[in-house]
């Protein structure tokens, strides 16, 4: 492999690393609008559950989703 090719591969790798790494950092705290939206979503889900009880499959799906997306 030529020296020029190695240099261009190194530059591309460095740029890719520099673009990807900042977006994989820590997760930001939820803001007030997100918290309010989550409360509204929970209220709607609770109202639906009061009308129609979720089955065991639905309960399992919600548990998995809650753990995967806290």
mmCIF file as gemmi writes it, N, C-alpha and C atoms, coordinates in Angstrom:
data_model
loop_
_atom_site.group_PDB
_atom_site.id
_atom_site.type_symbol
_atom_site.label_atom_id
_atom_site.label_alt_id
_atom_site.label_comp_id
_atom_site.label_asym_id
_atom_site.label_entity_id
_atom_site.label_seq_id
_atom_site.pdbx_PDB_ins_code
_atom_site.Cartn_x
_atom_site.Cartn_y
_atom_site.Cartn_z
_atom_site.occupancy
_atom_site.B_iso_or_equiv
_atom_site.pdbx_formal_charge
_atom_site.auth_seq_id
_atom_site.auth_asym_id
_atom_site.pdbx_PDB_model_num
ATOM 1 N N . UNK Axp A 1 ? 0.851 -1.173 0 1 0 ? 1 A 1
ATOM 2 C CA . UNK Axp A 1 ? 0 0 0 1 0 ? 1 A 1
ATOM 3 C C . UNK Axp A 1 ? 0.9 1.24 0 1 0 ? 1 A 1
ATOM 4 N N . UNK Axp A 2 ? 0.546 2.196 -0.799 1 0 ? 2 A 1
ATOM 5 C CA . UNK Axp A 2 ? 1.375 3.392 -0.903 1 0 ? 2 A 1
ATOM 6 C C . UNK Axp A 2 ? 1.203 4.288 0.327 1 0 ? 2 A 1
ATOM 7 N N . UNK Axp A 3 ? 2.183 5.145 0.518 1 0 ? 3 A 1
ATOM 8 C CA . UNK Axp A 3 ? 2.16 6.042 1.669 1 0 ? 3 A 1
ATOM 9 C C . UNK Axp A 3 ? 0.992 7.025 1.568 1 0 ? 3 A 1
ATOM 10 N N . UNK Axp A 4 ? 0.697 7.485 0.346 1 0 ? 4 A 1
ATOM 11 C CA . UNK Axp A 4 ? -0.406 8.425 0.151 1 0 ? 4 A 1
ATOM 12 C C . UNK Axp A 4 ? -1.74 7.773 0.512 1 0 ? 4 A 1
ATOM 13 N N . UNK Axp A 5 ? -1.914 6.517 0.135 1 0 ? 5 A 1
ATOM 14 C CA . UNK Axp A 5 ? -3.159 5.794 0.445 1 0 ? 5 A 1
ATOM 15 C C . UNK Axp A 5 ? -3.308 5.603 1.96 1 0 ? 5 A 1
ATOM 16 N N . UNK Axp A 6 ? -2.225 5.275 2.627 1 0 ? 6 A 1
ATOM 17 C CA . UNK Axp A 6 ? -2.268 5.12 4.079 1 0 ? 6 A 1
ATOM 18 C C . UNK Axp A 6 ? -2.643 6.434 4.76 1 0 ? 6 A 1
ATOM 19 N N . UNK Axp A 7 ? -2.082 7.528 4.252 1 0 ? 7 A 1
ATOM 20 C CA . UNK Axp A 7 ? -2.402 8.835 4.825 1 0 ? 7 A 1
ATOM 21 C C . UNK Axp A 7 ? -3.874 9.176 4.635 1 0 ? 7 A 1
ATOM 22 N N . UNK Axp A 8 ? -4.418 8.909 3.451 1 0 ? 8 A 1
ATOM 23 C CA . UNK Axp A 8 ? -5.826 9.251 3.226 1 0 ? 8 A 1
ATOM 24 C C . UNK Axp A 8 ? -6.743 8.354 4.056 1 0 ? 8 A 1
ATOM 25 N N . UNK Axp A 9 ? -6.372 7.101 4.251 1 0 ? 9 A 1
ATOM 26 C CA . UNK Axp A 9 ? -7.177 6.214 5.105 1 0 ? 9 A 1
ATOM 27 C C . UNK Axp A 9 ? -7.138 6.723 6.545 1 0 ? 9 A 1
ATOM 28 N N . UNK Axp A 10 ? -5.966 7.168 6.991 1 0 ? 10 A 1
ATOM 29 C CA . UNK Axp A 10 ? -5.831 7.7 8.35 1 0 ? 10 A 1
ATOM 30 C C . UNK Axp A 10 ? -6.673 8.955 8.542 1 0 ? 10 A 1
ATOM 31 N N . UNK Axp A 11 ? -6.688 9.812 7.543 1 0 ? 11 A 1
ATOM 32 C CA . UNK Axp A 11 ? -7.472 11.048 7.63 1 0 ? 11 A 1
ATOM 33 C C . UNK Axp A 11 ? -8.96 10.733 7.686 1 0 ? 11 A 1
ATOM 34 N N . UNK Axp A 12 ? -9.417 9.818 6.836 1 0 ? 12 A 1
ATOM 35 C CA . UNK Axp A 12 ? -10.835 9.441 6.835 1 0 ? 12 A 1
ATOM 36 C C . UNK Axp A 12 ? -11.219 8.812 8.171 1 0 ? 12 A 1
ATOM 37 N N . UNK Axp A 13 ? -10.366 7.954 8.696 1 0 ? 13 A 1
ATOM 38 C CA . UNK Axp A 13 ? -10.653 7.316 9.99 1 0 ? 13 A 1
ATOM 39 C C . UNK Axp A 13 ? -10.721 8.351 11.104 1 0 ? 13 A 1
ATOM 40 N N . UNK Axp A 14 ? -9.804 9.303 11.102 1 0 ? 14 A 1
ATOM 41 C CA . UNK Axp A 14 ? -9.805 10.346 12.134 1 0 ? 14 A 1
ATOM 42 C C . UNK Axp A 14 ? -11.058 11.21 12.037 1 0 ? 14 A 1
ATOM 43 N N . UNK Axp A 15 ? -11.461 11.565 10.831 1 0 ? 15 A 1
ATOM 44 C CA . UNK Axp A 15 ? -12.676 12.366 10.663 1 0 ? 15 A 1
ATOM 45 C C . UNK Axp A 15 ? -13.912 11.6 11.116 1 0 ? 15 A 1
ATOM 46 N N . UNK Axp A 16 ? -13.986 10.334 10.732 1 0 ? 16 A 1
ATOM 47 C CA . UNK Axp A 16 ? -15.126 9.519 11.14 1 0 ? 16 A 1
ATOM 48 C C . UNK Axp A 16 ? -15.176 9.388 12.656 1 0 ? 16 A 1
ATOM 49 N N . UNK Axp A 17 ? -14.047 9.134 13.267 1 0 ? 17 A 1
ATOM 50 C CA . UNK Axp A 17 ? -13.971 9.025 14.718 1 0 ? 17 A 1
ATOM 51 C C . UNK Axp A 17 ? -14.375 10.34 15.38 1 0 ? 17 A 1
ATOM 52 N N . UNK Axp A 18 ? -13.934 11.451 14.828 1 0 ? 18 A 1
ATOM 53 C CA . UNK Axp A 18 ? -14.255 12.764 15.385 1 0 ? 18 A 1
ATOM 54 C C . UNK Axp A 18 ? -15.714 13.137 15.255 1 0 ? 18 A 1
ATOM 55 N N . UNK Axp A 19 ? -16.392 12.588 14.256 1 0 ? 19 A 1
ATOM 56 C CA . UNK Axp A 19 ? -17.813 12.887 14.055 1 0 ? 19 A 1
ATOM 57 C C . UNK Axp A 19 ? -18.688 11.964 14.895 1 0 ? 19 A 1
ATOM 58 N N . UNK Axp A 20 ? -18.312 10.707 15.018 1 0 ? 20 A 1
ATOM 59 C CA . UNK Axp A 20 ? -19.154 9.722 15.698 1 0 ? 20 A 1
ATOM 60 C C . UNK Axp A 20 ? -19.037 9.804 17.218 1 0 ? 20 A 1
ATOM 61 N N . UNK Axp A 21 ? -17.868 9.971 17.745 1 0 ? 21 A 1
ATOM 62 C CA . UNK Axp A 21 ? -17.643 9.909 19.19 1 0 ? 21 A 1
ATOM 63 C C . UNK Axp A 21 ? -18.449 10.946 19.977 1 0 ? 21 A 1
ATOM 64 N N . UNK Axp A 22 ? -18.536 12.197 19.551 1 0 ? 22 A 1
ATOM 65 C CA . UNK Axp A 22 ? -19.312 13.153 20.348 1 0 ? 22 A 1
ATOM 66 C C . UNK Axp A 22 ? -20.789 12.78 20.507 1 0 ? 22 A 1
ATOM 67 N N . UNK Axp A 23 ? -21.337 12.047 19.553 1 0 ? 23 A 1
ATOM 68 C CA . UNK Axp A 23 ? -22.752 11.684 19.632 1 0 ? 23 A 1
ATOM 69 C C . UNK Axp A 23 ? -23.005 10.435 20.457 1 0 ? 23 A 1
ATOM 70 N N . UNK Axp A 24 ? -21.958 9.753 20.881 1 0 ? 24 A 1
ATOM 71 C CA . UNK Axp A 24 ? -22.13 8.548 21.684 1 0 ? 24 A 1
ATOM 72 C C . UNK Axp A 24 ? -21.878 8.81 23.163 1 0 ? 24 A 1
ATOM 73 N N . UNK Axp A 25 ? -21.809 10.057 23.545 1 0 ? 25 A 1
ATOM 74 C CA . UNK Axp A 25 ? -21.522 10.43 24.93 1 0 ? 25 A 1
ATOM 75 C C . UNK Axp A 25 ? -22.687 10.157 25.854 1 0 ? 25 A 1
ATOM 76 N N . UNK Axp A 26 ? -22.703 10.854 26.948 1 0 ? 26 A 1
ATOM 77 C CA . UNK Axp A 26 ? -23.74 10.635 27.95 1 0 ? 26 A 1
ATOM 78 C C . UNK Axp A 26 ? -25.096 11.161 27.456 1 0 ? 26 A 1
ATOM 79 N N . UNK Axp A 27 ? -26.129 10.572 27.984 1 0 ? 27 A 1
ATOM 80 C CA . UNK Axp A 27 ? -27.484 10.968 27.624 1 0 ? 27 A 1
ATOM 81 C C . UNK Axp A 27 ? -27.877 12.194 28.441 1 0 ? 27 A 1
ATOM 82 N N . UNK Axp A 28 ? -28.485 13.143 27.786 1 0 ? 28 A 1
ATOM 83 C CA . UNK Axp A 28 ? -28.882 14.375 28.465 1 0 ? 28 A 1
ATOM 84 C C . UNK Axp A 28 ? -30.094 14.127 29.361 1 0 ? 28 A 1
ATOM 85 N N . UNK Axp A 29 ? -30.2 14.912 30.392 1 0 ? 29 A 1
ATOM 86 C CA . UNK Axp A 29 ? -31.334 14.869 31.315 1 0 ? 29 A 1
ATOM 87 C C . UNK Axp A 29 ? -32.599 15.301 30.566 1 0 ? 29 A 1
ATOM 88 N N . UNK Axp A 30 ? -33.731 14.694 30.892 1 0 ? 30 A 1
ATOM 89 C CA . UNK Axp A 30 ? -34.99 15.079 30.254 1 0 ? 30 A 1
ATOM 90 C C . UNK Axp A 30 ? -35.388 16.484 30.7 1 0 ? 30 A 1
ATOM 91 N N . UNK Axp A 31 ? -35.863 17.265 29.748 1 0 ? 31 A 1
ATOM 92 C CA . UNK Axp A 31 ? -36.313 18.611 30.058 1 0 ? 31 A 1
ATOM 93 C C . UNK Axp A 31 ? -37.748 18.617 30.538 1 0 ? 31 A 1
ATOM 94 N N . UNK Axp A 32 ? -38.278 19.775 30.913 1 0 ? 32 A 1
ATOM 95 C CA . UNK Axp A 32 ? -39.638 19.86 31.435 1 0 ? 32 A 1
ATOM 96 C C . UNK Axp A 32 ? -40.704 19.463 30.411 1 0 ? 32 A 1
ATOM 97 N N . UNK Axp A 33 ? -40.48 19.773 29.142 1 0 ? 33 A 1
ATOM 98 C CA . UNK Axp A 33 ? -41.466 19.406 28.115 1 0 ? 33 A 1
ATOM 99 C C . UNK Axp A 33 ? -41.506 17.889 27.922 1 0 ? 33 A 1
ATOM 100 N N . UNK Axp A 34 ? -40.331 17.249 27.937 1 0 ? 34 A 1
ATOM 101 C CA . UNK Axp A 34 ? -40.298 15.793 27.803 1 0 ? 34 A 1
ATOM 102 C C . UNK Axp A 34 ? -40.957 15.113 29.003 1 0 ? 34 A 1
ATOM 103 N N . UNK Axp A 35 ? -40.716 15.641 30.192 1 0 ? 35 A 1
ATOM 104 C CA . UNK Axp A 35 ? -41.339 15.074 31.396 1 0 ? 35 A 1
ATOM 105 C C . UNK Axp A 35 ? -42.857 15.231 31.342 1 0 ? 35 A 1
ATOM 106 N N . UNK Axp A 36 ? -43.33 16.392 30.9 1 0 ? 36 A 1
ATOM 107 C CA . UNK Axp A 36 ? -44.772 16.618 30.794 1 0 ? 36 A 1
ATOM 108 C C . UNK Axp A 36 ? -45.38 15.695 29.746 1 0 ? 36 A 1
ATOM 109 N N . UNK Axp A 37 ? -44.693 15.519 28.632 1 0 ? 37 A 1
ATOM 110 C CA . UNK Axp A 37 ? -45.176 14.621 27.587 1 0 ? 37 A 1
ATOM 111 C C . UNK Axp A 37 ? -45.258 13.186 28.071 1 0 ? 37 A 1
ATOM 112 N N . UNK Axp A 38 ? -44.264 12.758 28.837 1 0 ? 38 A 1
ATOM 113 C CA . UNK Axp A 38 ? -44.278 11.403 29.389 1 0 ? 38 A 1
ATOM 114 C C . UNK Axp A 38 ? -45.443 11.225 30.361 1 0 ? 38 A 1
ATOM 115 N N . UNK Axp A 39 ? -45.731 12.261 31.147 1 0 ? 39 A 1
ATOM 116 C CA . UNK Axp A 39 ? -46.854 12.189 32.09 1 0 ? 39 A 1
ATOM 117 C C . UNK Axp A 39 ? -48.187 12.095 31.336 1 0 ? 39 A 1
ATOM 118 N N . UNK Axp A 40 ? -48.319 12.846 30.247 1 0 ? 40 A 1
ATOM 119 C CA . UNK Axp A 40 ? -49.541 12.782 29.431 1 0 ? 40 A 1
ATOM 120 C C . UNK Axp A 40 ? -49.673 11.396 28.812 1 0 ? 40 A 1
ATOM 121 N N . UNK Axp A 41 ? -48.575 10.862 28.271 1 0 ? 41 A 1
ATOM 122 C CA . UNK Axp A 41 ? -48.607 9.515 27.679 1 0 ? 41 A 1
ATOM 123 C C . UNK Axp A 41 ? -49.013 8.469 28.702 1 0 ? 41 A 1
ATOM 124 N N . UNK Axp A 42 ? -48.467 8.578 29.924 1 0 ? 42 A 1
ATOM 125 C CA . UNK Axp A 42 ? -48.817 7.614 30.974 1 0 ? 42 A 1
ATOM 126 C C . UNK Axp A 42 ? -50.286 7.735 31.346 1 0 ? 42 A 1
ATOM 127 N N . UNK Axp A 43 ? -50.806 8.961 31.42 1 0 ? 43 A 1
ATOM 128 C CA . UNK Axp A 43 ? -52.219 9.158 31.737 1 0 ? 43 A 1
ATOM 129 C C . UNK Axp A 43 ? -53.128 8.549 30.679 1 0 ? 43 A 1
ATOM 130 N N . UNK Axp A 44 ? -52.781 8.719 29.428 1 0 ? 44 A 1
ATOM 131 C CA . UNK Axp A 44 ? -53.575 8.138 28.339 1 0 ? 44 A 1
ATOM 132 C C . UNK Axp A 44 ? -53.529 6.618 28.405 1 0 ? 44 A 1
ATOM 133 N N . UNK Axp A 45 ? -52.317 6.055 28.648 1 0 ? 45 A 1
ATOM 134 C CA . UNK Axp A 45 ? -52.197 4.597 28.74 1 0 ? 45 A 1
ATOM 135 C C . UNK Axp A 45 ? -52.988 4.054 29.922 1 0 ? 45 A 1
ATOM 136 N N . UNK Axp A 46 ? -52.959 4.755 31.057 1 0 ? 46 A 1
ATOM 137 C CA . UNK Axp A 46 ? -53.729 4.318 32.225 1 0 ? 46 A 1
ATOM 138 C C . UNK Axp A 46 ? -55.227 4.34 31.934 1 0 ? 46 A 1
ATOM 139 N N . UNK Axp A 47 ? -55.688 5.355 31.19 1 0 ? 47 A 1
ATOM 140 C CA . UNK Axp A 47 ? -57.106 5.431 30.828 1 0 ? 47 A 1
ATOM 141 C C . UNK Axp A 47 ? -57.496 4.274 29.905 1 0 ? 47 A 1
ATOM 142 N N . UNK Axp A 48 ? -56.63 3.943 28.952 1 0 ? 48 A 1
ATOM 143 C CA . UNK Axp A 48 ? -56.903 2.815 28.055 1 0 ? 48 A 1
ATOM 144 C C . UNK Axp A 48 ? -56.953 1.511 28.832 1 0 ? 48 A 1
ATOM 145 N N . UNK Axp A 49 ? -56.006 1.356 29.787 1 0 ? 49 A 1
ATOM 146 C CA . UNK Axp A 49 ? -55.964 0.136 30.586 1 0 ? 49 A 1
ATOM 147 C C . UNK Axp A 49 ? -57.198 -0.002 31.478 1 0 ? 49 A 1
ATOM 148 N N . UNK Axp A 50 ? -57.783 1.115 31.896 1 0 ? 50 A 1
ATOM 149 C CA . UNK Axp A 50 ? -58.984 1.066 32.723 1 0 ? 50 A 1
ATOM 150 C C . UNK Axp A 50 ? -60.165 0.532 31.927 1 0 ? 50 A 1
ATOM 151 N N . UNK Axp A 51 ? -60.169 0.795 30.612 1 0 ? 51 A 1
ATOM 152 C CA . UNK Axp A 51 ? -61.258 0.335 29.754 1 0 ? 51 A 1
ATOM 153 C C . UNK Axp A 51 ? -61.028 -1.106 29.318 1 0 ? 51 A 1
ATOM 154 N N . UNK Axp A 52 ? -59.8 -1.405 28.887 1 0 ? 52 A 1
ATOM 155 C CA . UNK Axp A 52 ? -59.449 -2.745 28.399 1 0 ? 52 A 1
ATOM 156 C C . UNK Axp A 52 ? -58.172 -3.191 29.097 1 0 ? 52 A 1
ATOM 157 N N . UNK Axp A 53 ? -58.265 -4.249 29.898 1 0 ? 53 A 1
ATOM 158 C CA . UNK Axp A 53 ? -57.091 -4.745 30.604 1 0 ? 53 A 1
ATOM 159 C C . UNK Axp A 53 ? -56.09 -5.358 29.621 1 0 ? 53 A 1
ATOM 160 N N . UNK Axp A 54 ? -54.795 -4.997 29.772 1 0 ? 54 A 1
ATOM 161 C CA . UNK Axp A 54 ? -53.789 -5.596 28.886 1 0 ? 54 A 1
ATOM 162 C C . UNK Axp A 54 ? -53.545 -7.055 29.25 1 0 ? 54 A 1
ATOM 163 N N . UNK Axp A 55 ? -53.292 -7.865 28.241 1 0 ? 55 A 1
ATOM 164 C CA . UNK Axp A 55 ? -53.01 -9.28 28.463 1 0 ? 55 A 1
ATOM 165 C C . UNK Axp A 55 ? -51.563 -9.496 28.884 1 0 ? 55 A 1
ATOM 166 N N . UNK Axp A 56 ? -51.185 -10.749 29.125 1 0 ? 56 A 1
ATOM 167 C CA . UNK Axp A 56 ? -49.82 -11.032 29.567 1 0 ? 56 A 1
ATOM 168 C C . UNK Axp A 56 ? -48.761 -10.673 28.526 1 0 ? 56 A 1
ATOM 169 N N . UNK Axp A 57 ? -49.085 -10.825 27.244 1 0 ? 57 A 1
ATOM 170 C CA . UNK Axp A 57 ? -48.136 -10.464 26.189 1 0 ? 57 A 1
ATOM 171 C C . UNK Axp A 57 ? -47.873 -8.971 26.17 1 0 ? 57 A 1
ATOM 172 N N . UNK Axp A 58 ? -48.934 -8.194 26.326 1 0 ? 58 A 1
ATOM 173 C CA . UNK Axp A 58 ? -48.8 -6.736 26.347 1 0 ? 58 A 1
ATOM 174 C C . UNK Axp A 58 ? -48.017 -6.289 27.579 1 0 ? 58 A 1
ATOM 175 N N . UNK Axp A 59 ? -48.268 -6.911 28.706 1 0 ? 59 A 1
ATOM 176 C CA . UNK Axp A 59 ? -47.531 -6.569 29.928 1 0 ? 59 A 1
ATOM 177 C C . UNK Axp A 59 ? -46.046 -6.889 29.768 1 0 ? 59 A 1
ATOM 178 N N . UNK Axp A 60 ? -45.721 -8.012 29.131 1 0 ? 60 A 1
ATOM 179 C CA . UNK Axp A 60 ? -44.329 -8.388 28.903 1 0 ? 60 A 1
ATOM 180 C C . UNK Axp A 60 ? -43.662 -7.406 27.95 1 0 ? 60 A 1
ATOM 181 N N . UNK Axp A 61 ? -44.369 -7.006 26.891 1 0 ? 61 A 1
ATOM 182 C CA . UNK Axp A 61 ? -43.815 -6.048 25.927 1 0 ? 61 A 1
ATOM 183 C C . UNK Axp A 61 ? -43.492 -4.727 26.609 1 0 ? 61 A 1
ATOM 184 N N . UNK Axp A 62 ? -44.401 -4.265 27.463 1 0 ? 62 A 1
ATOM 185 C CA . UNK Axp A 62 ? -44.19 -2.998 28.17 1 0 ? 62 A 1
ATOM 186 C C . UNK Axp A 62 ? -42.995 -3.089 29.118 1 0 ? 62 A 1
ATOM 187 N N . UNK Axp A 63 ? -42.836 -4.23 29.784 1 0 ? 63 A 1
ATOM 188 C CA . UNK Axp A 63 ? -41.71 -4.397 30.703 1 0 ? 63 A 1
ATOM 189 C C . UNK Axp A 63 ? -40.389 -4.359 29.949 1 0 ? 63 A 1
ATOM 190 N N . UNK Axp A 64 ? -40.346 -5.036 28.811 1 0 ? 64 A 1
ATOM 191 C CA . UNK Axp A 64 ? -39.122 -5.039 28.009 1 0 ? 64 A 1
ATOM 192 C C . UNK Axp A 64 ? -38.845 -3.642 27.475 1 0 ? 64 A 1
ATOM 193 N N . UNK Axp A 65 ? -39.869 -2.973 26.988 1 0 ? 65 A 1
ATOM 194 C CA . UNK Axp A 65 ? -39.705 -1.621 26.459 1 0 ? 65 A 1
ATOM 195 C C . UNK Axp A 65 ? -39.249 -0.647 27.536 1 0 ? 65 A 1
ATOM 196 N N . UNK Axp A 66 ? -39.775 -0.811 28.736 1 0 ? 66 A 1
ATOM 197 C CA . UNK Axp A 66 ? -39.407 0.079 29.836 1 0 ? 66 A 1
ATOM 198 C C . UNK Axp A 66 ? -37.927 -0.093 30.186 1 0 ? 66 A 1
ATOM 199 N N . UNK Axp A 67 ? -37.425 -1.319 30.134 1 0 ? 67 A 1
ATOM 200 C CA . UNK Axp A 67 ? -36.02 -1.566 30.438 1 0 ? 67 A 1
ATOM 201 C C . UNK Axp A 67 ? -35.104 -1.111 29.295 1 0 ? 67 A 1
ATOM 202 N N . UNK Axp A 68 ? -35.569 -1.274 28.076 1 0 ? 68 A 1
ATOM 203 C CA . UNK Axp A 68 ? -34.732 -0.921 26.919 1 0 ? 68 A 1
ATOM 204 C C . UNK Axp A 68 ? -34.663 0.58 26.706 1 0 ? 68 A 1
ATOM 205 N N . UNK Axp A 69 ? -35.749 1.283 26.993 1 0 ? 69 A 1
ATOM 206 C CA . UNK Axp A 69 ? -35.829 2.733 26.77 1 0 ? 69 A 1
ATOM 207 C C . UNK Axp A 69 ? -36.269 3.442 28.041 1 0 ? 69 A 1
ATOM 208 N N . UNK Axp A 70 ? -35.357 3.581 29.018 1 0 ? 70 A 1
ATOM 209 C CA . UNK Axp A 70 ? -35.765 4.186 30.306 1 0 ? 70 A 1
ATOM 210 C C . UNK Axp A 70 ? -36.131 5.633 30.209 1 0 ? 70 A 1
